[in-house]
Amino acid sequence: MSTILITGCNRGIGLQLATQLHARGDTVIAVCRSPSDDLIGLGIRIIDGIDVSNGDSVAELQRELGDTTIDVLVNNAGILRGDSFGALDYDEMLQQFRVNTLGPLRVTEALRDNLGSGSKVAIVSSRVGSIDDNGSGGYYGYRASKTAVNQIGMNLMHEFKPHGIAVILLHPGMVATEMTNGQGISAETSASGLIQRLDDLTIETSGQFWHAEGYLLPW
């Protein structure tokens, strides 16, 4: 079994990933700003008070982990803010970049020494970050933050491949969470698909963009 660290674990997809991975016997380290009762009820290790957009906070995460080896790092924490052209809130757009784009990079860089050959790094992105797949527009900040994190994921692939560490970009699907106002598939279904993609990831397939349902997405 593996030691798996997941950010953004207090609810939604992150909570379901933690639930399912713990149930199958993996050692799960749940990272969040504030734990929910459901997360606490799992009885797993929780490192709370962590804001992935804040350097000091992520440094505290690294100190809490010490020399703990991480087999799988899942960068799941993210935020979604709606916007519309003509009334864009640039501060909110920047905050989406801080969390969705720089957050995974900040966490992965801070935990580099906890990763070793055979480890895996996942970034929960979104197909709305795909330029080829953009058929409707809108969500300027969210789309751009996910496009940018896809590029970061590709950079990490090149950074880590010589060290035997595989990287994957993941689209969870349209999931019924607070972020989507309850619209979409269940978090349980999405998490199950994401776990399968993580299990299938190898160094040979590093740097690809996968839908939770099991097919490649265009950049």
C-alpha positions as CSV (number, residue, x, y, z in Angstrom):
1,M,0.0,0.0,0.0
2,S,1.0,3.6,-0.6
3,T,1.4,6.8,1.4
4,I,-0.8,9.4,-0.4
5,L,-1.0,13.1,0.5
6,I,-4.1,15.0,-0.8
7,T,-4.7,18.7,-0.6
8,G,-8.1,20.2,-0.3
9,C,-9.5,17.2,1.6
10,N,-12.3,18.7,3.7
11,R,-15.1,18.0,1.3
12,G,-16.0,17.1,-2.3
13,I,-13.6,15.2,-4.5
14,G,-10.7,15.5,-2.0
15,L,-12.8,14.0,0.8
16,Q,-13.9,11.1,-1.5
17,L,-10.4,10.4,-2.6
18,A,-9.3,10.2,1.0
19,T,-12.3,8.0,1.9
20,Q,-11.8,5.5,-0.9
21,L,-8.0,5.3,-0.6
22,H,-8.2,4.9,3.1
23,A,-10.8,2.2,2.7
24,R,-8.6,0.1,0.5
25,G,-5.7,0.3,2.9
26,D,-3.5,3.2,1.7
27,T,-2.0,5.5,4.3
28,V,-3.7,8.9,3.6
29,I,-2.4,12.3,4.8
30,A,-5.3,14.8,4.4
31,V,-4.2,18.4,4.0
32,C,-6.8,21.2,4.3
33,R,-7.4,24.7,5.8
34,S,-10.1,23.5,8.2
35,P,-11.2,19.8,8.5
36,S,-14.9,18.8,8.2
37,D,-16.6,16.4,10.6
38,D,-16.7,13.9,7.8
39,L,-12.9,14.1,7.3
40,I,-12.2,13.9,11.0
41,G,-14.5,10.8,11.1
42,L,-12.2,8.9,8.8
43,G,-9.6,8.6,11.5
44,I,-6.7,9.4,9.2
45,R,-3.8,11.8,9.7
46,I,-4.9,15.4,9.1
47,I,-2.6,18.4,8.6
48,D,-4.9,21.4,8.8
49,G,-4.4,25.2,8.7
50,I,-2.7,24.9,5.4
51,D,-3.3,27.4,2.6
52,V,-1.7,26.3,-0.6
53,S,-1.5,29.9,-1.9
54,N,0.7,31.0,1.1
55,G,4.4,30.2,1.2
56,D,4.7,30.3,4.9
57,S,1.8,27.9,5.3
58,V,3.2,25.4,2.8
59,A,6.5,25.6,4.5
60,E,4.7,24.6,7.7
61,L,3.3,21.6,5.8
62,Q,6.8,20.5,4.9
63,R,7.9,20.9,8.5
64,E,5.0,18.8,9.7
65,L,5.9,16.0,7.3
66,G,9.6,16.0,8.1
67,D,11.2,13.1,6.2
68,T,7.9,11.2,5.5
69,T,8.1,9.5,2.1
70,I,5.2,10.4,-0.2
71,D,4.3,7.8,-2.8
72,V,1.5,9.8,-4.4
73,L,1.0,13.6,-4.1
74,V,-2.5,14.7,-5.2
75,N,-2.7,18.5,-5.7
76,N,-6.5,18.8,-5.4
77,A,-7.1,22.1,-3.7
78,G,-8.8,24.6,-5.9
79,I,-11.3,27.4,-6.1
80,L,-13.9,28.5,-8.8
81,R,-15.1,32.1,-9.2
82,G,-17.7,33.0,-11.8
83,D,-17.1,36.1,-13.9
84,S,-18.3,37.9,-17.0
85,F,-16.6,40.1,-19.5
86,G,-17.3,43.8,-18.8
87,A,-17.5,43.1,-15.0
88,L,-14.3,41.2,-14.3
89,D,-12.9,41.2,-10.8
90,Y,-9.1,41.0,-11.4
91,D,-8.3,40.4,-7.7
92,E,-10.5,37.3,-7.7
93,M,-8.9,36.2,-11.0
94,L,-5.5,36.5,-9.3
95,Q,-6.6,34.6,-6.3
96,Q,-7.7,31.7,-8.6
97,F,-4.2,31.7,-10.0
98,R,-2.6,31.7,-6.6
99,V,-4.6,28.7,-5.5
100,N,-5.3,26.7,-8.8
101,T,-2.0,27.4,-10.6
102,L,0.7,28.4,-8.2
103,G,-0.7,26.3,-5.3
104,P,0.2,22.9,-6.9
105,L,3.6,24.2,-7.9
106,R,4.3,25.6,-4.4
107,V,3.3,22.4,-2.7
108,T,5.2,20.1,-5.1
109,E,8.4,22.2,-4.9
110,A,8.2,22.3,-1.0
111,L,7.7,18.5,-0.9
112,R,10.3,17.6,-3.5
113,D,12.5,15.8,-0.9
114,N,9.6,13.7,0.2
115,L,9.3,12.2,-3.3
116,G,11.5,9.5,-4.6
117,S,11.9,7.3,-7.7
118,G,8.5,5.6,-8.3
119,S,6.5,8.5,-6.7
120,K,3.6,10.1,-8.6
121,V,2.4,13.7,-8.7
122,A,-1.1,14.5,-9.7
123,I,-2.7,17.8,-10.4
124,V,-6.5,18.0,-10.5
125,S,-7.0,20.4,-13.4
126,S,-10.1,20.8,-15.5
127,R,-11.0,20.3,-19.2
128,V,-12.2,23.9,-19.2
129,G,-8.4,24.7,-19.2
130,S,-8.2,23.0,-22.6
131,I,-7.8,25.6,-25.4
132,D,-8.8,23.1,-28.1
133,D,-11.9,22.1,-26.1
134,N,-13.1,25.7,-25.3
135,G,-16.5,25.8,-27.1
136,S,-18.4,28.3,-24.9
137,G,-16.0,30.9,-23.4
138,G,-16.6,32.5,-20.1
139,Y,-15.0,31.8,-16.7
140,Y,-12.0,33.9,-17.7
141,G,-10.1,33.5,-14.4
142,Y,-10.9,29.8,-13.8
143,R,-10.2,28.7,-17.4
144,A,-6.9,30.6,-17.5
145,S,-5.7,29.3,-14.1
146,K,-6.3,25.7,-15.3
147,T,-4.6,26.2,-18.6
148,A,-1.6,27.6,-16.8
149,V,-1.5,24.7,-14.3
150,N,-1.5,22.3,-17.3
151,Q,1.7,24.0,-18.5
152,I,3.1,23.7,-15.0
153,G,2.3,20.0,-15.0
154,M,4.2,19.6,-18.2
155,N,7.2,21.4,-16.8
156,L,7.1,19.1,-13.7
157,M,7.0,16.1,-16.0
158,H,10.3,17.2,-17.6
159,E,11.7,18.1,-14.2
160,F,10.9,14.8,-12.6
161,K,11.1,12.2,-15.4
162,P,14.9,11.8,-15.0
163,H,14.3,11.0,-11.3
164,G,11.7,8.4,-12.0
165,I,8.7,10.5,-10.8
166,A,5.6,10.5,-12.9
167,V,3.2,13.4,-13.3
168,I,-0.4,13.4,-14.4
169,L,-3.0,16.1,-15.1
170,L,-6.6,15.0,-14.2
171,H,-10.1,16.3,-15.1
172,P,-12.5,15.0,-12.5
173,G,-15.6,15.6,-14.7
174,M,-18.5,17.9,-13.8
175,V,-18.9,16.9,-10.2
176,A,-21.8,17.8,-7.9
177,T,-20.0,19.7,-5.2
178,E,-20.4,23.1,-3.6
179,M,-18.1,24.5,-6.3
180,T,-20.6,23.5,-9.0
181,N,-23.8,24.2,-7.0
182,G,-24.6,20.5,-6.8
183,Q,-24.6,20.0,-10.6
184,G,-23.0,16.9,-12.1
185,I,-21.9,13.4,-11.3
186,S,-21.3,12.2,-7.7
187,A,-18.0,12.9,-6.0
188,E,-17.8,9.2,-5.3
189,T,-17.9,8.3,-9.0
190,S,-15.4,10.9,-9.9
191,A,-13.0,9.9,-7.2
192,S,-13.2,6.3,-8.2
193,G,-12.2,7.2,-11.8
194,L,-9.4,9.5,-10.6
195,I,-7.9,6.7,-8.4
196,Q,-7.9,4.3,-11.4
197,R,-6.0,6.9,-13.5
198,L,-3.5,7.3,-10.7
199,D,-3.0,3.5,-10.4
200,D,-2.5,3.3,-14.2
201,L,0.1,6.1,-14.3
202,T,3.6,5.1,-15.2
203,I,6.8,6.9,-16.0
204,E,6.1,6.1,-19.7
205,T,2.7,7.9,-19.6
206,S,3.9,10.8,-17.5
207,G,2.8,14.3,-18.7
208,Q,-0.7,13.4,-20.0
209,F,-4.1,15.0,-19.5
210,W,-6.7,12.4,-18.5
211,H,-10.5,12.5,-18.0
212,A,-11.5,10.6,-14.9
213,E,-13.6,8.3,-17.2
214,G,-10.4,7.1,-18.8
215,Y,-9.6,9.0,-22.0
216,L,-7.0,11.5,-23.0
217,L,-8.0,15.2,-23.3
218,P,-6.7,17.8,-25.8
219,W,-4.5,20.6,-24.6
